[in-house]
Amino acid sequence: MSCLQELCSGLPFYPLPPNRGRVSDMPHAPIRTPHLTPQEQKVALRNALRYFPSDLHSILLPEFANELREFGHIYMYRFCPQIDMRAYPITQYPCKIKAAAAIMHMIMNNLDPCVAQFPQELVTYGGNGQVFSNWAQVIPNYSSRDEYEKMFAMGVTMYGQMTAGSYCYIGPQGIVHGTVLTVLNAGRRYLGLDNLSGKVFVTSGLGGMSGAQAKAAAIIGCVGVIAEVDKTALNKRHQQGWLMQITDNLDQCVAQIREARRKKTALSLGYHGNVVDLWERLVEEYELTGELLVDLGSDQTSCHNPFSGGYYPAELTFEAANQMMHTDPNGFRKLVQESLKRQVKAINKLSEKGMFFWDYGNAFLLEAKRAGADVEKAGGGTLEFKFPSYVQHIMGDIFSLGFGPFRWVCTSADPSDLAETDTIATSVLEDIANEEETSSFVKQQYSDNIHWIREAAKHNMVVGSQARILYSDQNGRVKIAVAINRAIAAGKIKAPVVISRDHHDVSGTDSPYRETSNIYDGSAFCADMAVQNFVGDSFRGATWVSLHNGGGVGWGEVINGGFGLVLDGSTDAEGRAKMMLNWDVSNGVARRCWSGNHKAYEAICRTMKEHSGLRITLPHCVEDERILDKELQN
């Protein structure tokens, strides 16, 4: 398949395309070790061959068997299209309806080598967040890691992560904005500062989602130091301009931190090496000089997938680790767990001296606990650690008010359309922020987002499709969507716009170790919010919906509901946007409100009344816990 028209013809059988194998100069997913039994291998091969006529099985069987043995999964590299994989302007897709073309626009963007982490393995981000299981699909608790690896190898399931499974990943920009807000609000909460110039934020990971950290540091104006073991990922971020400087020398790294702190200059510094070595060096510097060189810390490795390329042990080189995880998985697991314990030990020492560390929802503390590291909170519950979850401590109140990662994609692929949507969104947010009834906390969130969208175009955020993201509440999302739809109708925007969101939102995800961690009513392990979101969005006009297991916290730990909605300028699209977006946000606000987030009650009531005319009756809450304690003692 070498053109868009050929994609409509289905799989090429007669003749078969040549088997070119894997492209050598492209990053590839680590080799998987599913440990299939002979019978399970037969199932995997049968599952792969079912896509093809029986007279082709004799050709494809040995080829697929070799991929299963060599890579741990049947990717069907032979059928990887030879077309330049990217988000083409919507007018170039052969289609009967624009909604179908919009879906292809989104899918191909997620497989664009500039966007995807491992394009030939159909992995968009997170080490295993896939758009499809193999190239023939262009298109609990059996959710354990071991069961998943087997079922994935057999071709009956895949890991949708959070936005790969709904084709709504838009590259690192999708998380840059959330990272900006997280670090800004961490500075406000932990340091009491709005201005973070001269403050140092240390973290790790420059792959898919974590690649956003460098750009966020530059936008905020702090000193961001990000460790990365994969030189390809590090160089990619540097070439894209997301990293200002890179080094593989710890002495040089420490010197650059000191200079940037002293001059209070913004810096995004990539350290090519293991983050464990970086944390331990920062401890040594404190012990030698008494100087604490880090103010804020976190981790964004793909720790939900620690033994298959998501986390690399300090004792091995990157290349040796990739080899060992395949040849000696048990030994590799032990080394990973030893590194987790070392990393936590260093973090604990620096935290005792005044550095503020938070869990970034990537299962880092969960896997550290499983490794035996000192992360448990004294007197805490099963979901609590000594370091707080960033959702619970930093972003929770924002989500409770309905703010979350709203996003859109201009399917014309024309930057001028994106610029027009930026102008529209800015105008909408300014109007809402200037309303007298808007509370000071909500005004601050709008102010942050207005600053973001004004600056976004200056920072070269677009990788792949012409997309934008900003955090907005229910009121803002509906008004922005309606304004964009009317601009399409008026010809100010040349082609349909797809609206969506990250699942890491007020109502898209049930995840007891992140989005719904420590939710007050004890419903953290229930998946009702994601399922209701998925079903409600489908009835209220979404163009497509998705419901899938997977996310940055691991197998069996999260359920996501997602959507895509095509705005085409019609009155029908405006009606669907109003119906669906109101539900998409309110579903989560209601859950968080009824689960006891008292701080958000008053603002939620006011927002509901002002913008929809609805009055909601809130639960009668026990304000004094001593009443319950006394009764239980009796």
C-alpha positions in Angstrom: 0.0 0.0 0.0 1.7 3.1 -1.2 -1.2 5.7 -1.4 -4.3 6.6 0.5 -6.6 5.2 -2.1 -5.0 1.7 -1.7 -5.9 1.8 2.0 -9.5 1.4 0.9 -8.8 -1.8 -0.9 -8.1 -3.8 2.2 -5.2 -6.2 2.7 -3.1 -6.9 -0.4 -3.2 -10.7 -1.1 -2.6 -11.2 -4.8 0.2 -10.5 -5.0 1.5 -10.3 -1.4 3.7 -7.3 -0.7 7.3 -8.2 -0.2 8.4 -8.9 3.4 10.8 -6.1 4.1 11.0 -6.9 7.9 11.8 -4.2 10.4 13.3 -0.9 9.4 16.7 -0.8 10.9 17.0 3.0 11.5 13.7 3.2 13.4 13.3 2.7 17.2 11.7 -0.6 18.0 9.8 -2.0 21.0 11.8 -4.3 23.3 11.5 -8.0 22.6 8.7 -9.5 24.6 8.9 -12.8 26.6 5.3 -14.1 26.9 6.4 -17.7 27.8 3.7 -19.3 25.7 3.1 -23.0 25.9 3.2 -24.9 22.6 -0.6 -25.0 22.6 -0.7 -21.2 23.2 1.8 -20.7 20.3 -0.6 -22.6 18.0 -3.5 -20.4 19.1 -1.4 -17.3 18.4 -0.6 -18.5 14.9 -4.2 -19.5 14.2 -5.3 -16.1 15.3 -2.8 -14.4 13.0 -3.6 -16.6 10.0 -7.4 -16.0 10.2 -7.0 -12.6 8.5 -5.7 -14.4 5.3 -7.0 -16.8 2.6 -6.0 -20.4 3.3 -3.9 -20.7 0.2 -1.5 -18.1 1.6 -1.0 -19.8 5.0 1.9 -21.9 3.8 3.8 -18.7 2.9 2.8 -16.7 6.0 3.0 -19.4 8.7 6.8 -19.7 8.9 7.1 -15.9 8.7 4.6 -15.3 11.6 6.1 -18.2 13.6 9.5 -16.5 13.3 8.2 -13.1 14.5 6.6 -14.8 17.5 9.9 -16.5 18.4 12.1 -13.5 17.7 9.9 -10.6 18.9 7.4 -12.2 21.2 4.4 -11.0 19.1 3.2 -11.3 15.5 3.3 -7.8 14.2 3.0 -8.8 10.5 5.7 -6.4 9.3 5.1 -7.5 5.7 1.8 -5.6 5.7 3.2 -2.4 7.1 2.1 0.2 4.5 4.8 1.8 2.5 2.9 5.1 2.5 4.3 8.1 4.4 2.4 7.6 7.7 1.1 10.9 8.9 -2.1 13.0 9.4 -3.0 14.0 5.8 -5.4 16.9 5.2 -8.9 15.4 5.5 -9.7 16.3 1.9 -7.1 13.8 0.6 -8.8 10.8 2.2 -11.1 8.8 -0.2 -14.3 8.5 1.8 -18.1 8.5 1.7 -18.5 10.6 4.9 -16.1 13.1 6.5 -16.4 11.4 9.9 -14.7 8.2 8.5 -11.9 10.4 7.0 -11.5 12.1 10.4 -11.0 8.7 12.1 -8.3 7.8 9.5 -6.7 11.2 10.1 -6.5 10.5 13.8 -5.3 6.9 13.4 -2.5 7.8 11.0 -1.3 10.6 13.2 -1.0 8.1 16.1 1.3 6.0 13.8 3.3 8.9 12.5 7.0 8.2 13.2 7.3 11.8 14.5 4.6 11.0 17.0 4.7 7.3 17.8 7.3 5.8 20.1 7.7 2.5 18.2 5.9 3.0 14.9 6.4 -0.4 13.3 5.1 -2.1 16.4 2.1 0.2 16.4 3.1 1.6 19.8 2.1 5.2 20.2 3.6 5.8 23.7 4.2 4.3 27.1 6.2 1.4 25.8 3.1 -0.6 24.9 0.2 1.7 24.3 -1.0 0.5 20.9 -3.3 1.7 18.1 -3.7 -1.9 16.8 -2.4 -5.3 17.6 -0.8 -6.0 14.2 -0.7 -4.5 10.7 -3.6 -6.7 9.5 -5.9 -4.7 11.7 -5.7 -1.4 10.3 -7.8 -1.1 12.3 -11.1 -9.0 36.2 -8.7 -10.3 37.1 -7.1 -11.8 34.1 -5.7 -8.3 33.5 -2.4 -9.3 35.1 0.9 -8.6 33.4 1.6 -12.3 32.7 -1.8 -13.0 31.4 -1.7 -9.9 29.2 1.6 -10.8 27.7 0.2 -14.2 26.7 -3.0 -12.9 25.3 -1.2 -10.1 23.4 1.2 -12.7 21.9 -1.8 -14.8 20.9 -3.3 -11.8 19.2 -6.5 -11.6 21.2 -5.9 -8.3 23.1 -3.8 -5.3 23.2 -2.9 -2.5 25.6 -4.8 0.7 24.7 -3.1 2.9 27.3 -5.2 6.0 27.6 -5.5 7.7 24.2 -3.8 5.3 21.8 -6.8 3.0 22.0 -9.1 5.9 21.0 -6.8 7.3 18.3 -6.6 10.6 20.2 -3.0 10.8 21.1 -1.5 14.1 19.8 2.1 13.7 20.7 3.9 15.1 23.7 1.9 18.3 23.5 -1.0 16.3 24.9 0.8 16.1 28.3 2.9 19.3 28.1 0.0 21.4 29.3 -0.9 19.1 32.1 2.8 19.0 33.1 2.9 22.8 33.1 -0.1 23.0 35.4 1.2 20.2 37.6 4.6 21.8 38.2 3.1 25.3 38.6 0.6 24.1 41.2 3.3 22.0 42.9 5.3 25.2 43.3 2.3 26.9 44.8 1.4 24.1 47.2 4.9 23.0 48.3 7.1 26.1 47.9 4.4 28.8 48.2 5.6 30.3 44.9 4.0 31.4 41.7 7.4 32.1 40.1 9.7 29.1 39.8 12.7 30.7 38.3 15.9 29.3 39.8 14.0 26.3 41.3 15.1 22.8 40.2 12.8 20.1 39.1 14.4 16.6 38.7 12.7 13.7 37.0 13.2 11.0 34.4 11.8 9.9 31.0 11.9 11.5 27.6 9.9 9.0 25.7 6.2 9.5 24.6 4.3 11.1 27.4 7.3 11.9 29.6 9.0 13.8 26.8 6.8 16.7 27.7 8.7 17.4 30.9 11.5 19.3 29.2 9.2 21.6 27.3 7.1 22.3 30.4 10.2 23.3 32.3 11.2 25.8 29.6 7.7 27.3 29.5 7.5 27.6 33.3 11.0 29.1 33.5 12.4 26.6 36.1 15.5 24.4 35.8 14.3 21.0 34.6 16.7 18.1 34.7 15.5 14.9 33.0 17.4 11.7 32.9 16.9 9.3 30.0 18.7 6.0 29.2 17.7 5.8 25.6 19.9 8.0 23.5 17.5 7.9 20.5 14.7 9.4 22.6 17.0 12.0 24.2 18.4 13.1 20.8 14.8 13.3 19.4 13.7 15.7 22.0 16.9 17.8 21.6 16.4 17.9 17.8 12.8 19.0 18.3 14.0 21.8 20.5 12.3 20.5 23.6 15.7 20.0 25.4 17.9 23.1 25.5 21.1 21.1 26.4 22.2 17.5 26.8 25.1 15.8 28.7 26.2 12.4 29.6 28.6 13.6 32.3 27.3 14.0 35.9 30.0 16.5 36.8 28.9 18.7 33.9 25.2 18.1 34.8 25.7 19.3 38.4 27.7 22.3 37.2 24.9 23.4 34.8 22.3 23.0 37.6 24.4 25.3 39.9 24.8 27.9 37.2 21.2 28.0 36.2 20.1 28.2 39.8 22.4 31.1 40.5 21.4 33.0 37.4 17.7 32.0 37.7 17.7 31.1 34.0 15.2 28.7 32.5 16.9 25.4 31.5 15.7 22.0 30.2 18.7 19.7 30.6 18.7 16.1 29.4 21.1 13.8 31.2 21.9 10.7 29.2 22.2 8.2 31.9 20.2 6.4 34.6 18.1 8.5 36.9 19.3 6.4 39.9 22.8 7.6 39.3 21.5 11.2 39.1 19.6 11.0 42.4 22.5 9.4 44.2 24.9 12.1 42.9 22.5 14.8 44.2 22.7 13.1 47.7 26.5 13.1 47.5 26.5 16.8 46.7 24.4 17.6 49.7 26.5 15.5 52.0 29.7 17.1 50.7 28.6 20.7 50.5 25.3 21.0 52.5 23.7 22.4 49.3 20.3 21.0 48.3 20.3 21.2 44.5 16.8 20.0 43.9 13.5 21.6 45.0 10.9 19.4 43.3 11.1 15.8 42.2 9.1 13.1 40.5 9.4 10.3 38.0 7.8 9.6 34.7 9.4 6.4 33.5 6.8 3.8 32.2 6.9 2.1 35.5 3.6 0.4 34.9 5.7 -1.8 32.5 8.9 -2.1 34.5 10.2 -5.4 33.3 9.6 -5.0 29.6 11.4 -1.7 28.8 9.5 0.8 31.0 12.3 1.0 33.7 16.0 0.3 33.3 18.3 -0.9 36.1 21.3 1.2 36.9 23.7 -1.7 36.8 23.2 -2.2 33.0 23.7 -0.3 29.8 20.7 0.4 27.7 21.7 -2.2 25.2 22.6 -4.8 27.8 19.3 -4.3 29.6 17.3 -4.8 26.3 19.1 -8.1 25.8 18.8 -9.3 29.4 15.0 -8.6 29.7 14.6 -11.2 26.9 17.3 -13.7 27.7 17.1 -13.7 31.6 13.8 -12.1 32.6 14.0 -13.3 36.2 17.5 -11.8 36.6 16.4 -8.6 35.0 13.4 -8.3 37.3 15.7 -8.5 40.3 18.0 -5.8 39.0 15.0 -3.5 38.3 13.8 -4.0 41.9 17.2 -3.3 43.3 17.4 -0.1 41.3 13.9 1.0 42.5 15.1 0.5 46.1 18.2 2.6 45.5 16.3 5.3 43.8 13.8 5.6 46.7 16.6 5.6 49.2 18.1 8.6 47.6 14.8 10.4 47.2 14.0 9.8 50.9 17.3 11.4 51.9 16.7 14.5 49.9 13.1 14.7 51.0 14.2 14.8 54.6 16.3 17.8 53.7 13.4 19.8 52.1 13.0 18.5 48.6 9.3 17.8 47.7 8.6 14.6 45.8 5.3 13.5 44.3 4.1 10.4 42.6 3.3 11.1 38.9 0.8 8.3 38.6 3.1 6.1 36.6 3.1 3.2 39.2 6.6 4.2 40.4 5.7 4.1 44.1 3.5 1.0 43.6 6.4 -0.9 41.9 8.8 0.4 44.5 6.6 -0.9 47.2 6.5 -4.3 45.5 10.3 -4.2 45.3 10.5 -3.7 49.0 11.5 0.0 49.0 10.7 2.3 51.9 7.6 4.1 50.5 4.8 3.0 52.8 3.0 5.7 54.7 2.8 5.2 58.5 -0.8 4.5 59.4 -1.9 4.8 55.8 -4.3 2.6 53.8 -3.4 0.2 51.0 -3.5 2.9 48.4 -1.4 5.5 50.3 2.4 6.1 50.2 4.6 8.5 52.1 4.7 10.7 48.9 1.4 12.0 47.6 -0.2 11.3 44.3 -0.2 14.4 42.1 -3.8 13.8 41.3 -4.8 13.7 45.0 -2.6 16.6 46.1 -2.0 18.8 43.1 -4.7 18.3 40.4 -7.6 16.9 42.4 -9.3 20.2 43.1 -8.9 21.2 39.5 -10.6 17.9 38.3 -13.3 18.3 40.9 -14.3 21.6 39.3 -14.5 20.0 35.9 -11.1 21.2 34.5 -9.3 18.7 32.4 -7.4 18.2 29.2 -9.8 19.2 26.4 -8.2 18.9 22.9 -9.0 19.3 19.3 -7.4 18.4 15.9 -7.8 20.5 12.7 -8.2 17.9 10.0 -7.3 20.3 7.2 -3.7 19.9 8.4 -3.4 23.6 7.8 -1.6 25.6 10.6 -3.7 28.6 9.8 -6.8 26.7 11.0 -5.0 25.9 14.2 -4.2 29.5 14.7 -7.8 30.4 14.2 -8.9 27.9 16.8 -6.3 29.3 19.2 -7.8 32.8 18.8 -11.3 31.4 19.3 -10.4 29.5 22.5 -8.5 32.5 23.9 -11.5 34.8 23.4 -13.9 32.3 25.0 -11.7 31.8 28.0 -11.2 35.6 28.5 -14.9 36.2 28.4 -15.5 33.5 31.1 -12.6 34.7 33.3 -14.0 38.2 33.3 -17.4 37.2 34.5 -18.0 38.7 38.0 -19.4 35.4 39.4 -16.3 33.4 38.6 -14.4 32.5 41.8 -10.8 33.5 42.4 -9.6 29.9 42.2 -11.4 29.3 38.9 -10.1 32.6 37.6 -6.5 31.5 38.4 -7.1 28.3 36.4 -8.5 30.3 33.4 -5.5 32.7 33.7 -3.1 29.8 33.5 -4.8 28.4 30.5 -5.0 31.8 28.7 -1.3 32.2 29.2 -0.8 28.6 27.9 -2.7 29.0 24.7 -1.1 32.4 23.9 2.4 30.8 24.4 1.7 27.4 22.8 2.3 28.4 19.2 5.6 30.1 20.1 7.0 26.8 21.6 6.5 24.6 18.5 4.1 22.3 20.2 2.7 20.6 17.1 4.2 17.2 16.3 2.1 15.4 13.8 -1.5 16.6 13.3 -2.5 20.3 13.8 -3.7 19.8 17.3 -4.1 21.8 20.5 -4.8 21.0 24.1 -5.9 23.2 27.1 -7.5 22.6 30.4 -11.0 23.8 30.5 -14.1 23.1 32.6 -17.6 22.2 31.4 -18.6 25.7 30.6 -15.4 26.4 28.6 -15.4 23.2 26.6 -19.0 23.6 25.4 -18.5 27.2 24.5 -15.2 26.5 22.6 -16.7 23.6 20.7 -19.8 25.7 19.7 -17.6 28.6 18.6 -15.3 26.4 16.6 -18.3 24.7 14.9 -19.8 28.0 13.9 -16.4 29.2 12.6 -16.4 26.1 10.3 -19.9 26.9 9.1 -18.8 30.5 8.4 -15.8 29.3 6.4 -13.2 30.8 8.8 -11.9 27.2 9.4 -11.6 25.2 6.2 -12.4 21.7 7.3 -13.9 19.7 10.2 -12.3 19.7 13.6 -12.2 16.6 15.9 -12.7 17.3 19.6 -11.6 14.9 22.2 -9.7 14.8 25.5 -7.1 12.8 27.4 -8.7 10.1 29.5 -6.7 11.6 32.4 -9.6 13.8 33.1 -12.4 14.6 35.5 -14.6 11.6 34.3 -12.8 9.5 31.7 -10.9 7.1 34.0 -11.3 4.9 37.0 -7.8 4.3 38.4 -7.3 3.6 42.1 -3.6 4.5 42.0 -4.0 7.7 40.1 -7.2 9.4 38.9 -9.5 8.1 41.6 -6.8 7.5 44.3 -8.1 7.8 47.8 -11.6 8.9 46.7 -13.5 9.5 49.9 -16.4 7.2 49.5 -14.3 4.0 49.1 -15.2 3.5 45.5 -11.7 3.6 44.2 -11.8 0.1 42.8 -15.1 0.6 41.0 -15.2 1.3 37.2 -18.6 2.9 37.2 -17.4 6.4 36.1 -15.5 5.3 33.0 -18.3 2.9 31.9 -21.0 5.5 32.4 -18.9 8.0 30.6 -18.4 5.7 27.6 -22.1 4.8 27.4 -23.4 8.3 28.0 -21.1 9.8 25.4 -22.2 7.2 22.8 -25.9 8.1 23.3 -25.3 11.8 23.3 -23.7 12.0 19.9 -20.0 11.0 19.9 -18.6 10.0 16.5 -16.7 7.2 18.1 -16.2 5.9 21.6 -13.7 3.6 23.3 -13.6 1.6 26.5 -10.4 -0.1 27.4 -8.1 -1.5 30.0 -4.7 0.1 30.3 -3.0 3.3 31.3 0.2 4.5 32.9 -0.5 2.4 36.1 -0.6 -1.0 34.5 -2.7 -4.1 33.7 -5.9 -4.5 35.5 -5.5 -1.3 37.4 -7.5 1.1 35.3 -10.5 1.4 33.0 -10.7 4.2 30.4 -13.7 5.6 28.5 -12.9 7.9 25.6 -14.4 9.6 22.5 -13.9 11.5 19.3 -16.5 14.0 18.0 -16.4 15.5 14.6 -17.4 19.2 14.3 -18.4 19.8 10.7 -20.2 23.2 11.0 -23.7 21.7 11.0 -26.4 22.5 13.5 -26.5 18.8 14.3 -22.8 18.8 15.3 -23.5 21.8 17.6 -26.4 20.0 19.3 -24.3 16.8 19.7 -21.4 18.8 21.2 -23.6 20.5 23.7 -25.3 17.2 24.8 -22.2 15.1 24.9 -19.7 17.6 26.5 -22.1 18.5 29.3 -22.4 14.8 30.1 -18.7 14.0 29.6 -17.7 16.5 32.3 -20.7 16.4 34.7 -20.5 12.6 35.0 -17.1 13.0 36.7 -18.0 16.2 38.7 -21.0 14.4 40.2 -18.8 11.4 41.2 -16.2 13.5 42.9 -18.8 15.7 44.5 -20.8 12.8 45.9 -17.7 11.0 47.1 -17.1 13.7 49.7 -14.8 16.4 48.2 -16.3 19.1 50.3 -13.9 21.8 49.2 -15.4 21.7 45.7 -19.1 21.7 46.7 -19.9 25.4 46.8 -18.1 26.1 43.5 -19.8 23.1 41.8 -23.3 24.2 42.9 -22.6 27.8 41.7 -21.3 26.6 38.4 -24.2 24.2 37.7 -26.7 26.9 38.6 -25.0 29.7 36.6 -24.4 27.8 33.4 -27.2 25.3 33.1 -29.9 26.6 35.4 -29.8 23.3 37.4 -29.8 23.0 41.1 -28.2 20.0 42.6 -28.9 18.6 46.1 -25.7 17.6 47.7 -25.3 14.8 50.3 -25.6 15.7 53.9 -22.1 15.2 55.2 -20.8 14.4 58.6 -18.6 17.4 59.4 -17.3 16.1 62.7 -15.6 12.7 62.3 -15.6 12.4 66.2 -19.3 11.6 66.0 -18.6 8.5 64.0 -15.7 7.5 66.2 -17.8 7.8 69.3 -20.6 5.7 67.8 -18.2 3.0 66.7 -16.6 2.8 70.1 -20.1 2.2 71.6 
